[in-house]
Amino acid sequence: MNKPIGLALLAVGIALIIYGSNASGSVSSDVSRALTGAPKDKTMWLLLGGSVSAIVGAVMTFRRSSNA
């Protein structure tokens, strides 16, 4: 049961990381970085959430089940 959920979390995490990396190269993120020295909050949340989701999904997918 955990394997399908893990695969879904892994896929969502990878998608969020890709979307966040694309957002980090946008014009608005470049302007924000130039003015404040940091990228936009949305970009950071996308990258952070995607990373956490991908890690949890990978652990759930590739972890051995304790049932023999």
HUJOKA-V237434 format. One record per backbone hydrogen bond with DSSP energy under -0.5 kcal/mol. CO is the residue of the C=O (numbers start at 1). NH is the residue of the N-H. If there is no record, write none. Layout:
BEGIN
[[CO & NH] [CO & NH]]
END
This chain:
BEGIN
[[1 & 5] [2 & 6] [3 & 7] [4 & 8] [5 & 9] [6 & 10] [7 & 11] [8 & 12] [9 & 13] [10 & 14] [11 & 15] [12 & 16] [13 & 17] [14 & 18] [15 & 19] [16 & 20] [17 & 21] [18 & 22] [19 & 23] [20 & 24] [21 & 25] [22 & 25] [23 & 26] [26 & 30] [27 & 31] [28 & 32] [29 & 33] [30 & 34] [31 & 35] [32 & 36] [32 & 37] [32 & 38] [33 & 37] [40 & 44] [41 & 45] [42 & 46] [43 & 47] [44 & 48] [45 & 49] [46 & 50] [47 & 51] [48 & 52] [49 & 53] [50 & 54] [51 & 55] [52 & 56] [53 & 57] [54 & 58] [55 & 59] [56 & 60] [57 & 61] [58 & 62] [59 & 63]]
END
